[in-house]
Amino acid sequence: MKRLAGYFVTVVLTLVWVQVAPVWASEEQEMELEAVVVTADRWGEDEGKETDRVTTIKKKEILQLPARDAGEALNYMPGVVMGRGGGGGVNSPVFPSVQGAEYYQTPVYLNGIPFSDLSSGLGNIGQIPAEMIDRIEVVHGAGGMEWGATQGGLINVILNEPYKGRKNTVLVGGGQHGTVYGAVDVQHWMGDVGVVIGGGYRTGHGPEEHTTEVDNTSGTVGVKALLSDKMKLSANAYTFQGKTGTGEYRGDLAGYYEIYEYATTGGGATLEVDLGSVDIRITGYTHSYDGLTDQFMLEEGHVGDSDWKDNITGGSAIAHAELGFATLVAGADAKNGKLESSGLVDDSYTISQYGAFASLSREMGPVIIQGGGRWSSEDYFGTFTAGNLGVRYAMEAAPVDLKLSVARGYTNPPLSFRFLEIPDYWVANPDLTVEKVMTYQVGIVARPANGLTLDVNGFFANLTDAIGADVREDGLYHYRNFQKVERSGVEAEIRYEKDGIVLFASTLSQTIKDKETGDTIHGKPKAAHSFGAGYMLGHLFVQVSGLWRDWNEFPENEPKDKVWVLGLKAHYGIHLKGKEVGISLTVNNLTDAEYYNHHLLPESHPRDIEGAIEYSF
């Protein structure tokens, strides 16, 4: 507790960084007419009513950042850091971690559809263009157990949705390294039926020509329909297809590089029925993911490849009932997945999972209490349970909310962990089981002045049966449940929004230790901060933002961290009879800094300048 208290003091001292970011135009305000609903309990709670810690970044805020995909936007959210699979530019493979959890322990959803792949458990959100996103929700800790497996948190990316008052937008742009891109986002209403269609394209060769080439084609469709006064339907479909290069490796692997290709397609539909005292939602979805990694040497050319393909189908039925004394959310879900893979895991596997969950929440004046549980069963890993309990107290004497929660969560190991085999080196482990965690969080949300919000959260997680690489008696390696890990820290955000001005900053300070040895675990940031400054002058908006990381790497990896990586976003718009023509400028890595320049992977991406013309109507 002394450590957490120290973290809180550190956060308060750190939050001298501020950001100025205006509301661009009146249509942005119209887009916020619908109340933002967070989905930690899988039904949806009004923002400010949830007992779990949930943070949200909305479309308006994403567009004000130099963010070109979901991964670049998440960099600015408190408690979230992004790991990379190589390369460092737009649409590169990136995987989120929340509160220091491993990347495979942080499930990613797209409109509530599982987005993490079966082989590695990683959710590559770098393939989702920023223009396609309505908002991103982050559930911190294991409190989102209604969704299933989670350790440090989960990510839910919500694509553009149709709603009245929304503007249509067409955008074309280009920049350095042969970059050309464009996007379209249009909607149409036919009575009580709304349809939004989005598409995008980006291509470029990157700073190292063919070793860092980028190619991304995307498309989304969203539908909302009021079928009757008791029934409504929502549906969505998406596709992201493209490729990206890692750039040339360094050190002993100099001359080696990889080209990563992907094709992601899926969609789902939800029918919501009002039965009076009970509302019911029935959802079905499908998701497929094809990945191919081609391996090259500069002189020899193509030297190898590995590929994998996921096909997942699933569904859920959820009921929401007002019981008088409390609100009940209960449901069941099931999914079936098939993995076909070559390379490290060379085989075909199917996996089925189903579960049931329920939660009760009661509001008693200034106090909200919520508790729930989940039971799950899976083919390879058996049955397991999870639960959470949270309290939110709104102080009457001051505009301050206090939050306290405890949760028990778990993580299903990725299939590659269980079935990995490399002759004479690595063997499969059929006894691998789930990892378990207990998380504790205490937070404060304060609004000391009109438009000013301070959100500070301390967390502690105790992980057992954690998976690590281990050597058997015969000298062969395998994955095994034998580690105990402790994660603790503080994440915080400060935001001021009033009269067209927005100030915000975020910070994360954390410690991750092996409980058996007491040693610090490397490879996750000890600290991560973001800041920025912007200003609206007439039709011109300019914002500078920045990121700072202390990656806590081993010295032999020669990390180039603890530097500010700055970005610039500028926008000039002219209104013409309800329409708008805008010109935007985006600069990533403004000072051309070298950052997290791993001794093997070219993680550092040089300065990148892009410009675009937009037309909104």
VEXDREN-2710 file (C-alpha; in Angstrom, 1 decimal):
% VEXDREN-2710
k/r/px/py/pz
1/MET/0.0/0.0/0.0
2/LYS/2.9/2.4/0.6
3/ARG/4.0/1.7/-2.9
4/LEU/0.6/2.6/-4.3
5/ALA/0.5/5.7/-2.2
6/GLY/3.8/6.7/-3.6
7/TYR/2.5/6.1/-7.1
8/PHE/-0.5/8.4/-6.4
9/VAL/1.9/11.2/-5.4
10/THR/4.0/10.5/-8.6
11/VAL/0.9/10.8/-10.7
12/VAL/-0.2/14.1/-9.2
13/LEU/3.3/15.5/-9.8
14/THR/3.4/14.1/-13.3
15/LEU/0.2/15.6/-14.5
16/VAL/1.6/19.0/-15.3
17/TRP/1.5/18.0/-19.0
18/VAL/-1.6/19.3/-20.7
19/GLN/-3.1/19.2/-24.1
20/VAL/-5.2/21.8/-26.0
21/ALA/-7.6/20.3/-28.5
22/PRO/-10.6/22.1/-29.9
23/VAL/-13.9/20.8/-31.2
24/TRP/-13.3/21.0/-34.9
25/ALA/-16.8/21.8/-36.2
26/SER/-20.4/21.8/-35.2
27/GLU/-21.0/18.4/-36.9
28/GLU/-18.6/16.8/-34.4
29/GLN/-20.9/18.0/-31.6
30/GLU/-23.9/16.5/-33.4
31/MET/-22.2/13.2/-33.6
32/GLU/-22.1/13.1/-29.8
33/LEU/-25.9/13.5/-29.4
34/GLU/-26.2/9.8/-28.5
35/ALA/-25.0/9.1/-25.0
36/VAL/-21.8/7.0/-25.0
37/VAL/-22.6/3.6/-23.5
38/VAL/-19.7/1.5/-22.1
39/THR/-20.0/-2.3/-22.5
40/ALA/-18.1/-3.8/-19.6
41/ASP/-21.1/-5.9/-18.6
42/ARG/-21.9/-6.8/-22.3
43/TRP/-25.2/-5.0/-22.1
44/GLY/-24.2/-1.3/-21.7
45/GLU/-24.1/1.1/-18.9
46/ASP/-24.3/4.9/-19.1
47/GLU/-20.9/6.5/-18.8
48/GLY/-20.4/7.4/-15.2
49/LYS/-22.5/4.6/-13.8
50/GLU/-20.1/1.7/-14.2
51/THR/-18.2/0.2/-11.2
52/ASP/-15.5/-1.3/-13.4
53/ARG/-12.8/1.0/-14.6
54/VAL/-13.6/1.7/-18.3
55/THR/-11.9/4.4/-20.4
56/THR/-13.1/5.5/-23.8
57/ILE/-11.5/7.4/-26.7
58/LYS/-14.1/8.8/-29.1
59/LYS/-13.9/9.6/-32.8
60/LYS/-13.5/13.3/-32.3
61/GLU/-10.5/12.7/-30.1
62/ILE/-8.9/10.2/-32.5
63/LEU/-9.2/12.6/-35.4
64/GLN/-7.4/15.3/-33.3
65/LEU/-4.4/13.0/-32.9
66/PRO/-1.7/12.1/-35.4
67/ALA/-3.2/8.6/-35.3
68/ARG/-3.7/6.7/-38.5
69/ASP/-4.8/3.3/-37.1
70/ALA/-6.3/1.9/-33.9
71/GLY/-2.9/1.1/-32.4
72/GLU/-1.6/4.6/-32.8
73/ALA/-4.8/5.9/-31.1
74/LEU/-4.5/3.5/-28.2
75/ASN/-1.0/4.8/-27.4
76/TYR/-2.6/7.9/-25.8
77/MET/-5.0/6.0/-23.5
78/PRO/-4.0/5.6/-19.8
79/GLY/-2.7/2.2/-18.8
80/VAL/-2.3/0.9/-22.4
81/VAL/0.9/0.2/-24.2
82/MET/1.4/-1.3/-27.6
83/GLY/3.8/-4.1/-28.5
84/ARG/4.9/-4.6/-32.1
85/GLY/5.6/-7.5/-34.3
86/GLY/8.2/-5.7/-36.4
87/GLY/8.3/-2.3/-38.1
88/GLY/7.0/0.8/-36.6
89/GLY/4.9/2.6/-39.2
90/VAL/1.2/2.8/-40.0
91/ASN/-0.7/-0.5/-40.2
92/SER/2.2/-2.4/-38.6
93/PRO/1.2/-5.4/-36.5
94/VAL/0.6/-4.1/-33.0
95/PHE/-0.8/-5.7/-29.9
96/PRO/-2.2/-3.9/-26.8
97/SER/-1.3/-4.6/-23.2
98/VAL/-3.4/-3.2/-20.3
99/GLN/-2.0/-2.8/-16.8
100/GLY/1.2/-4.7/-17.7
101/ALA/-0.5/-8.0/-18.8
102/GLU/1.1/-10.0/-21.6
103/TYR/-0.2/-9.2/-25.0
104/TYR/-1.9/-12.6/-25.4
105/GLN/-3.6/-11.9/-22.0
106/THR/-5.3/-8.8/-23.4
107/PRO/-8.2/-9.9/-25.7
108/VAL/-9.3/-7.7/-28.5
109/TYR/-12.9/-7.4/-29.8
110/LEU/-14.3/-5.6/-32.8
111/ASN/-17.9/-4.6/-32.3
112/GLY/-18.0/-7.3/-29.6
113/ILE/-16.6/-10.0/-32.0
114/PRO/-13.5/-11.8/-30.9
115/PHE/-10.6/-10.3/-32.9
116/SER/-7.5/-12.1/-31.3
117/ASP/-6.2/-15.0/-33.3
118/LEU/-6.3/-18.6/-32.0
119/SER/-2.7/-19.4/-32.6
120/SER/-1.0/-16.6/-30.6
121/GLY/-3.8/-15.0/-28.8
122/LEU/-2.7/-11.6/-30.1
123/GLY/-5.1/-9.0/-31.5
124/ASN/-3.5/-7.1/-34.3
125/ILE/-5.4/-3.8/-34.3
126/GLY/-2.9/-2.0/-36.4
127/GLN/-4.8/-3.1/-39.5
128/ILE/-7.9/-1.0/-38.5
129/PRO/-7.7/2.5/-40.0
130/ALA/-8.6/5.4/-37.8
131/GLU/-11.2/6.7/-40.2
132/MET/-13.3/3.5/-39.6
133/ILE/-13.5/3.9/-35.8
134/ASP/-16.4/5.4/-33.9
135/ARG/-14.7/4.8/-30.5
136/ILE/-12.5/2.4/-28.5
137/GLU/-13.4/1.1/-25.1
138/VAL/-10.8/-0.3/-22.6
139/VAL/-12.0/-2.3/-19.6
140/HIS/-9.1/-2.2/-17.1
141/GLY/-8.4/-5.2/-14.9
142/ALA/-10.3/-8.5/-14.8
143/GLY/-13.6/-6.8/-14.2
144/GLY/-14.9/-7.5/-17.7
145/MET/-15.3/-11.2/-16.8
146/GLU/-18.7/-11.3/-18.5
147/TRP/-16.7/-11.3/-21.8
148/GLY/-14.7/-14.3/-20.8
149/ALA/-10.9/-14.6/-20.4
150/THR/-9.2/-11.5/-19.3
151/GLN/-6.2/-10.6/-17.1
152/GLY/-5.2/-7.0/-17.2
153/GLY/-8.1/-5.8/-19.3
154/LEU/-9.7/-6.0/-22.7
155/ILE/-10.1/-3.8/-25.8
156/ASN/-13.3/-3.3/-27.7
157/VAL/-13.1/-1.3/-31.0
158/ILE/-16.4/0.0/-32.2
159/LEU/-16.6/0.8/-35.9
160/ASN/-18.6/3.7/-37.4
161/GLU/-22.3/3.4/-36.7
162/PRO/-25.3/5.1/-38.5
163/TYR/-27.0/7.8/-36.5
164/LYS/-28.9/10.9/-37.5
165/GLY/-26.9/14.1/-37.6
166/ARG/-23.8/12.4/-38.8
167/LYS/-21.9/13.9/-41.8
168/ASN/-20.6/12.1/-44.8
169/THR/-16.9/12.4/-45.5
170/VAL/-14.6/11.8/-48.5
171/LEU/-10.8/12.1/-48.0
172/VAL/-7.8/11.7/-50.2
173/GLY/-4.2/12.2/-49.3
174/GLY/-0.5/11.3/-49.7
175/GLY/2.9/11.9/-48.3
176/GLN/6.5/10.7/-47.9
177/HIS/7.7/7.3/-48.9
178/GLY/5.3/7.0/-51.8
179/THR/2.3/7.2/-49.5
180/VAL/-1.2/7.5/-51.1
181/TYR/-4.4/7.0/-49.2
182/GLY/-8.1/7.7/-49.2
183/ALA/-11.2/7.0/-47.2
184/VAL/-15.0/7.4/-47.6
185/ASP/-17.7/7.3/-44.9
186/VAL/-21.3/7.8/-46.0
187/GLN/-24.6/7.0/-44.5
188/HIS/-28.2/7.0/-45.6
189/TRP/-31.5/6.8/-43.7
190/MET/-34.7/5.2/-45.1
191/GLY/-37.3/5.9/-42.4
192/ASP/-36.2/3.9/-39.4
193/VAL/-33.4/2.1/-41.2
194/GLY/-29.9/3.6/-41.3
195/VAL/-26.9/2.3/-43.2
196/VAL/-23.3/3.5/-43.0
197/ILE/-20.7/2.4/-45.5
198/GLY/-17.0/3.0/-45.2
199/GLY/-14.0/2.2/-47.3
200/GLY/-10.3/3.0/-47.2
201/TYR/-7.0/2.4/-49.1
202/ARG/-3.4/3.1/-48.2
203/THR/-0.2/2.2/-50.0
204/GLY/3.4/3.2/-49.8
205/HIS/6.9/1.7/-49.8
206/GLY/8.0/3.0/-46.4
207/PRO/11.4/4.4/-45.5
208/GLU/13.3/1.2/-46.5
209/GLU/11.6/0.7/-49.9
210/HIS/10.4/-2.9/-50.4
211/THR/11.4/-4.1/-46.9
212/THR/8.8/-1.7/-45.3
213/GLU/6.1/-1.6/-47.9
214/VAL/2.5/-0.9/-46.7
215/ASP/-0.7/-1.8/-48.5
216/ASN/-4.1/-1.8/-46.8
217/THR/-7.6/-2.0/-48.2
218/SER/-10.5/-1.9/-45.8
219/GLY/-14.3/-1.8/-45.9
220/THR/-17.1/-1.6/-43.3
221/VAL/-20.9/-1.7/-43.3
222/GLY/-23.2/-0.9/-40.4
223/VAL/-26.9/-1.1/-40.2
224/LYS/-29.5/-0.1/-37.6
225/ALA/-33.2/-0.7/-38.0
226/LEU/-36.1/-0.1/-35.8
227/LEU/-38.4/-3.0/-36.7
228/SER/-41.2/-2.0/-34.3
229/ASP/-41.6/-0.2/-31.1
230/LYS/-40.5/-3.4/-29.3
231/MET/-37.8/-4.7/-31.6
232/LYS/-34.6/-3.4/-33.2
233/LEU/-31.8/-4.8/-35.3
234/SER/-28.2/-3.9/-35.7
235/ALA/-25.6/-5.5/-38.0
236/ASN/-22.1/-4.9/-39.2
237/ALA/-19.6/-6.4/-41.6
238/TYR/-15.9/-5.6/-42.1
239/THR/-12.8/-6.5/-44.1
240/PHE/-9.2/-5.5/-43.7
241/GLN/-6.7/-6.8/-46.2
242/GLY/-3.1/-5.8/-46.9
243/LYS/0.5/-6.3/-46.1
244/THR/3.3/-4.5/-44.2
245/GLY/7.1/-5.1/-44.0
246/THR/9.3/-5.2/-40.9
247/GLY/12.3/-3.5/-42.4
248/GLU/15.8/-5.0/-42.3
249/TYR/16.8/-6.7/-39.0
250/ARG/20.0/-5.8/-37.3
251/GLY/22.9/-7.5/-35.6
252/ASP/23.4/-11.1/-36.4
253/LEU/20.3/-11.1/-38.6
254/ALA/21.3/-8.1/-40.7
255/GLY/19.9/-8.5/-44.2
256/TYR/16.8/-10.4/-43.0
257/TYR/13.3/-9.0/-43.2
258/GLU/9.7/-10.2/-43.3
259/ILE/6.6/-9.2/-45.2
260/TYR/3.4/-9.8/-43.2
261/GLU/0.2/-10.3/-45.2
262/TYR/-3.3/-10.5/-43.7
263/ALA/-6.9/-10.8/-44.7
264/THR/-9.5/-10.3/-42.0
265/THR/-13.2/-10.6/-42.7
266/GLY/-16.2/-10.9/-40.5
267/GLY/-19.5/-9.5/-39.2
268/GLY/-22.4/-10.0/-36.9
269/ALA/-26.0/-9.1/-36.2
270/THR/-27.9/-8.4/-33.0
271/LEU/-31.7/-8.5/-32.5
272/GLU/-33.0/-6.7/-29.4
273/VAL/-36.5/-7.4/-28.2
274/ASP/-38.4/-5.5/-25.5
275/LEU/-40.6/-8.0/-23.6
276/GLY/-41.8/-5.5/-21.0
277/SER/-39.9/-6.2/-17.8
278/VAL/-37.2/-8.0/-19.6
279/ASP/-35.1/-7.0/-22.7
280/ILE/-33.3/-9.7/-24.7
281/ARG/-30.4/-9.5/-27.1
282/ILE/-29.6/-12.4/-29.5
283/THR/-26.3/-12.1/-31.4
284/GLY/-24.5/-14.2/-34.0
285/TYR/-21.2/-13.6/-35.6
286/THR/-18.5/-15.0/-37.8
287/HIS/-14.8/-14.0/-38.1
288/SER/-12.0/-15.2/-40.3
289/TYR/-8.3/-14.3/-40.3
290/ASP/-5.7/-15.4/-42.8
291/GLY/-2.1/-14.5/-42.1
292/LEU/1.1/-15.1/-44.1
293/THR/4.6/-14.2/-43.1
294/ASP/7.2/-14.3/-45.9
295/GLN/10.8/-14.4/-44.9
296/PHE/13.5/-12.8/-47.1
297/MET/17.2/-12.2/-47.2
298/LEU/18.4/-9.1/-49.2
299/GLU/20.7/-11.2/-51.3
300/GLU/19.1/-14.6/-51.4
301/GLY/15.5/-13.4/-51.8
302/HIS/12.6/-15.5/-50.4
303/VAL/13.9/-18.0/-47.8
304/GLY/10.8/-19.3/-46.1
305/ASP/7.2/-18.6/-44.9
306/SER/4.6/-19.6/-42.4
307/ASP/0.8/-19.2/-42.6
308/TRP/-2.2/-19.6/-40.4
309/LYS/-5.9/-19.3/-40.8
310/ASP/-8.6/-18.8/-38.2
311/ASN/-12.4/-19.3/-38.7
312/ILE/-14.5/-18.5/-35.7
313/THR/-18.3/-18.6/-35.4
314/GLY/-20.3/-17.8/-32.3
315/GLY/-23.2/-16.2/-30.6
316/SER/-24.8/-15.1/-27.4
317/ALA/-28.2/-14.5/-25.7
318/ILE/-28.3/-11.9/-23.0
319/ALA/-31.2/-10.7/-20.9
320/HIS/-31.5/-7.4/-19.0
321/ALA/-34.2/-7.1/-16.3
322/GLU/-35.2/-4.4/-13.8
323/LEU/-36.1/-6.4/-10.7
324/GLY/-37.1/-3.5/-8.5
325/PHE/-34.4/-4.0/-5.9
326/ALA/-31.6/-4.5/-8.5
327/THR/-30.8/-4.7/-12.2
328/LEU/-29.9/-8.1/-13.6
329/VAL/-27.8/-8.9/-16.7
330/ALA/-27.6/-12.6/-17.5
331/GLY/-26.6/-14.6/-20.5
332/ALA/-24.8/-17.4/-22.2
333/ASP/-22.4/-17.6/-25.1
334/ALA/-20.7/-20.1/-27.3
335/LYS/-18.0/-20.1/-30.0
336/ASN/-16.3/-22.6/-32.2
337/GLY/-13.0/-22.0/-33.8
338/LYS/-10.8/-23.8/-36.3
339/LEU/-7.1/-23.1/-36.8
340/GLU/-5.1/-24.2/-39.8
341/SER/-1.4/-23.4/-39.4
342/SER/2.1/-24.2/-40.7
343/GLY/5.5/-23.2/-39.4
344/LEU/5.8/-23.4/-35.6
345/VAL/2.4/-25.1/-35.2
346/ASP/2.0/-27.3/-38.2
347/ASP/-1.5/-28.8/-38.1
348/SER/-5.2/-28.2/-38.0
349/TYR/-7.1/-27.7/-34.7
350/THR/-10.7/-27.1/-33.7
351/ILE/-11.8/-25.6/-30.4
352/SER/-15.2/-25.1/-28.8
353/GLN/-16.0/-22.9/-25.8
354/TYR/-19.2/-22.1/-24.1
355/GLY/-20.2/-20.3/-20.9
356/ALA/-22.8/-18.6/-18.8
357/PHE/-22.6/-15.3/-16.8
358/ALA/-24.8/-13.1/-14.6
359/SER/-24.4/-9.8/-12.7
360/LEU/-26.5/-7.8/-10.4
361/SER/-26.2/-4.1/-9.8
362/ARG/-28.1/-2.0/-7.3
363/GLU/-28.2/1.8/-7.0
364/MET/-28.9/3.1/-3.5
365/GLY/-28.7/6.9/-3.6
366/PRO/-25.0/7.8/-4.1
367/VAL/-23.9/4.2/-4.0
368/ILE/-23.8/1.7/-6.8
369/ILE/-22.9/-1.9/-6.0
370/GLN/-22.3/-4.5/-8.7
371/GLY/-21.3/-8.2/-8.5
372/GLY/-21.2/-11.0/-11.0
373/GLY/-19.8/-14.4/-12.0
374/ARG/-19.0/-16.5/-15.0
375/TRP/-18.6/-20.2/-15.7
376/SER/-16.8/-21.4/-18.8
377/SER/-15.9/-24.7/-20.4
378/GLU/-13.4/-25.3/-23.2
379/ASP/-12.2/-28.4/-25.1
380/TYR/-8.6/-28.3/-24.2
381/PHE/-8.5/-26.5/-20.9
382/GLY/-11.6/-27.7/-19.0
383/THR/-13.9/-25.6/-16.9
384/PHE/-13.1/-22.5/-14.9
385/THR/-14.9/-19.7/-13.1
386/ALA/-14.5/-15.9/-12.7
387/GLY/-16.2/-13.2/-10.7
388/ASN/-16.1/-9.6/-9.7
389/LEU/-17.5/-7.2/-7.1
390/GLY/-17.4/-3.4/-7.5
391/VAL/-18.7/-0.3/-5.6
392/ARG/-19.0/3.2/-6.8
393/TYR/-19.8/6.1/-4.4
394/ALA/-20.7/9.6/-5.5
395/MET/-19.8/12.0/-2.8
396/GLU/-22.6/14.5/-2.1
397/ALA/-20.3/17.2/-0.6
398/ALA/-18.0/17.3/-3.7
399/PRO/-18.1/16.3/-7.3
400/VAL/-16.0/13.2/-6.6
401/ASP/-16.7/9.5/-7.3
402/LEU/-14.8/6.8/-5.5
403/LYS/-14.5/3.3/-7.0
404/LEU/-13.4/0.0/-5.5
405/SER/-13.4/-3.4/-7.2
406/VAL/-12.0/-6.9/-6.9
407/ALA/-12.1/-9.5/-9.6
408/ARG/-11.0/-13.1/-10.3
409/GLY/-10.1/-13.7/-13.9
410/TYR/-8.3/-16.2/-16.2
411/THR/-6.5/-16.5/-19.5
412/ASN/-6.8/-19.4/-21.9
413/PRO/-3.3/-20.2/-23.3
414/PRO/-3.0/-19.7/-27.1
415/LEU/-3.1/-22.9/-29.0
416/SER/0.6/-22.4/-30.1
417/PHE/1.6/-22.6/-26.5
418/ARG/0.0/-26.0/-26.1
419/PHE/0.9/-27.6/-29.4
420/LEU/4.3/-26.0/-30.3
421/GLU/6.8/-28.6/-31.5
422/ILE/10.3/-28.1/-32.9
423/PRO/12.3/-31.3/-33.4
424/ASP/15.1/-31.9/-30.9
425/TYR/14.4/-28.5/-29.2
426/TRP/10.7/-27.9/-28.2
427/VAL/7.9/-30.3/-27.3
428/ALA/4.2/-29.8/-26.8
429/ASN/2.6/-29.8/-23.4
430/PRO/-0.9/-31.4/-23.3
431/ASP/-1.1/-30.6/-19.5
432/LEU/-1.0/-26.8/-20.0
433/THR/-4.0/-25.1/-18.3
434/VAL/-5.4/-21.7/-17.7
435/GLU/-3.7/-18.9/-15.9
436/LYS/-5.5/-17.4/-12.9
437/VAL/-5.5/-13.8/-11.6
438/MET/-6.9/-11.8/-8.7
439/THR/-7.1/-8.0/-9.4
440/TYR/-7.8/-5.2/-7.0
441/GLN/-8.4/-1.6/-8.0
442/VAL/-9.2/1.6/-6.2
443/GLY/-9.9/4.8/-8.1
444/ILE/-11.1/8.3/-7.9
445/VAL/-12.9/10.4/-10.5
446/ALA/-13.0/14.0/-9.6
447/ARG/-14.6/17.0/-11.3
448/PRO/-13.3/19.9/-9.2
449/ALA/-14.2/22.6/-11.8
450/ASN/-16.5/22.9/-14.7
451/GLY/-15.1/20.9/-17.6
452/LEU/-12.2/19.5/-15.6
453/THR/-11.9/15.7/-14.9
454/LEU/-9.2/13.9/-13.0
455/ASP/-9.3/10.1/-13.1
456/VAL/-6.7/8.2/-11.0
457/ASN/-6.7/4.4/-10.5
458/GLY/-4.4/2.2/-8.5
459/PHE/-4.2/-1.5/-9.3
460/PHE/-2.7/-4.7/-7.9
461/ALA/-2.8/-8.1/-9.6
462/ASN/-1.7/-11.5/-8.3
463/LEU/-1.2/-14.0/-11.1
464/THR/-0.8/-17.7/-10.5
465/ASP/-0.1/-20.6/-12.8
466/ALA/1.5/-18.2/-15.2
467/ILE/3.0/-19.7/-18.3
468/GLY/6.7/-19.6/-19.0
469/ALA/9.3/-21.5/-21.0
470/ASP/10.9/-24.3/-19.0
471/VAL/13.5/-27.0/-19.6
472/ARG/12.6/-30.6/-19.0
473/GLU/14.9/-33.2/-17.6
474/ASP/15.8/-34.4/-21.1
475/GLY/17.0/-30.9/-22.0
476/LEU/14.0/-30.1/-24.3
477/TYR/12.0/-27.0/-23.8
478/HIS/8.2/-26.6/-23.3
479/TYR/5.6/-24.2/-22.0
480/ARG/4.5/-24.9/-18.4
481/ASN/2.3/-23.3/-15.7
482/PHE/4.8/-22.6/-13.0
483/GLN/5.3/-18.9/-12.5
484/LYS/3.7/-16.5/-10.0
485/VAL/3.6/-12.8/-11.1
486/GLU/2.7/-9.6/-9.2
487/ARG/1.7/-6.5/-11.1
488/SER/1.0/-3.2/-9.4
489/GLY/0.9/0.4/-10.4
490/VAL/-1.1/3.6/-11.0
491/GLU/-2.7/4.9/-14.2
492/ALA/-4.2/8.4/-14.5
493/GLU/-5.7/10.9/-16.9
494/ILE/-6.5/14.6/-16.6
495/ARG/-8.8/16.3/-19.0
496/TYR/-10.3/19.8/-19.4
497/GLU/-13.0/20.5/-21.9
498/LYS/-14.8/23.8/-22.1
499/ASP/-15.5/26.5/-24.7
500/GLY/-13.9/24.6/-27.5
501/ILE/-10.7/23.9/-25.5
502/VAL/-9.6/20.4/-24.3
503/LEU/-6.7/19.8/-22.1
504/PHE/-5.6/16.2/-21.4
505/ALA/-2.6/14.1/-20.3
506/SER/-2.2/10.5/-19.2
507/THR/0.4/8.5/-17.3
508/LEU/1.2/4.9/-16.2
509/SER/3.7/3.8/-13.6
510/GLN/3.9/0.1/-12.8
511/THR/6.0/-2.7/-11.4
512/ILE/6.0/-6.3/-12.6
513/LYS/7.7/-8.9/-10.5
514/ASP/8.3/-12.7/-10.3
515/LYS/7.0/-13.5/-6.9
516/GLU/9.3/-16.6/-6.5
517/THR/12.5/-14.8/-7.1
518/GLY/11.5/-11.2/-6.4
519/ASP/13.1/-10.2/-9.8
520/THR/11.6/-7.5/-12.0
521/ILE/10.2/-8.8/-15.2
522/HIS/11.6/-7.0/-18.2
523/GLY/10.0/-6.1/-21.5
524/LYS/7.0/-4.0/-20.3
525/PRO/7.2/-0.3/-19.5
526/LYS/7.9/0.9/-16.0
527/ALA/6.4/4.2/-17.0
528/ALA/4.5/5.5/-20.0
529/HIS/3.3/9.1/-20.4
530/SER/1.5/11.1/-23.1
531/PHE/1.0/14.8/-23.5
532/GLY/0.2/17.4/-26.1
533/ALA/-0.8/21.0/-26.9
534/GLY/-3.1/22.4/-29.5
535/TYR/-5.0/25.5/-30.4
536/MET/-8.0/26.6/-32.6
537/LEU/-7.5/29.9/-34.3
538/GLY/-10.5/30.7/-36.5
539/HIS/-10.7/27.9/-39.0
540/LEU/-7.2/26.6/-38.2
541/PHE/-6.5/23.9/-35.7
542/VAL/-2.9/22.8/-34.7
543/GLN/-1.9/20.2/-32.1
544/VAL/1.4/18.8/-31.0
545/SER/1.3/15.5/-29.0
546/GLY/3.9/13.3/-27.6
547/LEU/4.7/9.8/-26.1
548/TRP/7.3/8.7/-23.6
549/ARG/8.2/5.2/-22.6
550/ASP/10.6/3.6/-20.1
551/TRP/10.5/0.0/-21.5
552/ASN/12.6/-1.5/-18.8
553/GLU/14.5/-3.7/-21.3
554/PHE/17.6/-5.8/-20.7
555/PRO/20.7/-3.6/-21.3
556/GLU/22.0/-6.0/-23.9
557/ASN/18.9/-5.3/-26.0
558/GLU/20.1/-1.7/-26.4
559/PRO/16.7/0.0/-26.1
560/LYS/16.5/3.6/-27.1
561/ASP/13.6/4.6/-24.9
562/LYS/13.1/7.4/-22.4
563/VAL/12.7/9.9/-25.3
564/TRP/9.8/12.0/-26.4
565/VAL/8.3/10.9/-29.7
566/LEU/6.3/13.9/-31.0
567/GLY/3.5/14.1/-33.5
568/LEU/1.7/17.0/-35.2
569/LYS/-1.9/17.3/-36.5
570/ALA/-3.1/20.5/-38.2
571/HIS/-6.5/21.0/-39.9
572/TYR/-7.9/24.0/-41.8
573/GLY/-11.6/23.9/-42.6
574/ILE/-14.0/26.2/-44.5
575/HIS/-17.8/25.9/-44.1
576/LEU/-19.9/26.3/-47.3
577/LYS/-23.6/26.1/-46.8
578/GLY/-23.7/23.2/-44.4
579/LYS/-20.7/21.5/-46.1
580/GLU/-17.0/21.7/-45.2
581/VAL/-13.8/21.5/-47.2
582/GLY/-10.8/20.8/-45.1
583/ILE/-7.0/20.4/-45.5
584/SER/-5.1/18.4/-42.9
585/LEU/-1.4/17.8/-42.2
586/THR/-0.1/14.9/-40.1
587/VAL/3.5/14.5/-39.0
588/ASN/4.6/11.4/-37.0
589/ASN/7.9/11.4/-35.1
590/LEU/8.2/15.2/-35.6
591/THR/11.9/15.4/-34.4
592/ASP/12.9/12.2/-36.2
593/ALA/13.8/10.6/-32.8
594/GLU/15.1/7.1/-32.5
595/TYR/13.0/5.2/-30.0
596/TYR/12.9/1.7/-28.7
597/ASN/15.4/0.8/-31.3
598/HIS/15.8/-2.8/-30.5
599/HIS/19.1/-4.4/-31.4
600/LEU/17.3/-6.9/-33.6
601/LEU/14.1/-5.3/-34.8
602/PRO/13.8/-1.8/-36.6
603/GLU/11.1/-0.6/-34.2
604/SER/12.0/3.0/-34.7
605/HIS/10.1/4.6/-37.6
606/PRO/11.6/7.9/-39.0
607/ARG/9.6/11.1/-39.5
608/ASP/6.6/10.7/-41.7
609/ILE/4.7/13.6/-43.3
610/GLU/1.3/13.3/-44.8
611/GLY/-1.4/15.6/-46.1
612/ALA/-5.0/15.2/-47.1
613/ILE/-8.1/17.0/-48.5
614/GLU/-11.5/16.3/-46.9
615/TYR/-15.0/17.0/-48.1
616/SER/-17.9/16.7/-45.6
617/PHE/-21.5/17.0/-46.6
END
